[in-house]
Amino acid sequence: MNSFETLEIVIDRRNHTSKEGIFAAGDVTDVIEKQVIIAAGEGAKALLGVDEYLNRKRGT
């Protein structure tokens, strides 16, 4: 889940980490841009990823 070289959490395009059901967003991730507006957008992406994950778990 962590990139030990940079101490950042590695995420995919939907903000999933390598651990099932765990999502991350903002400055703790490996996203290159470290700006407030980018972090806010990443938070929205993470929320969409969580919604998608929960819907899959529920079978909807």
C-alpha positions in Angstrom: 0.0 0.0 0.0 2.9 2.4 0.7 5.7 3.5 -1.5 8.4 3.2 1.1 10.8 5.4 -0.8 8.4 8.4 -0.6 6.1 7.4 2.2 3.1 8.0 0.0 0.1 5.7 -0.5 0.0 4.2 -4.0 -3.5 4.4 -5.5 -5.2 3.5 -8.8 -7.4 5.7 -11.0 -10.3 5.2 -8.6 -8.2 5.8 -5.5 -8.1 2.2 -4.4 -5.1 1.1 -2.5 -3.6 -2.4 -2.7 -5.8 -3.3 0.3 -9.4 -4.3 -0.5 -11.9 -1.7 0.7 -9.2 0.9 1.5 -9.2 4.2 -0.4 -6.9 7.2 -0.1 -6.9 10.8 -1.4 -4.9 14.0 -1.1 -1.4 14.7 -0.1 -0.8 11.2 1.4 -1.1 9.6 -2.1 1.4 9.2 -4.9 -0.4 11.8 -7.0 2.2 14.2 -8.3 0.3 17.5 -7.8 0.1 18.6 -4.2 -2.4 21.4 -4.4 -5.6 21.9 -2.5 -7.8 21.9 -5.6 -6.2 18.6 -6.7 -6.7 17.1 -3.3 -10.4 18.1 -3.3 -10.8 16.5 -6.7 -9.1 13.3 -5.5 -11.5 13.2 -2.6 -14.4 13.3 -5.0 -12.8 10.5 -7.0 -12.2 8.4 -3.9 -15.9 8.8 -3.0 -16.9 7.6 -6.4 -14.5 4.6 -6.0 -16.1 3.8 -2.6 -19.6 4.0 -4.1 -18.6 1.7 -6.9 -16.9 -0.8 -4.5 -19.9 -0.9 -2.1 -22.3 -1.4 -5.0 -20.3 -4.3 -6.3 -20.2 -5.8 -2.8 -24.0 -5.5 -2.5 -24.4 -6.9 -6.0 -26.2 -3.8 -7.4 
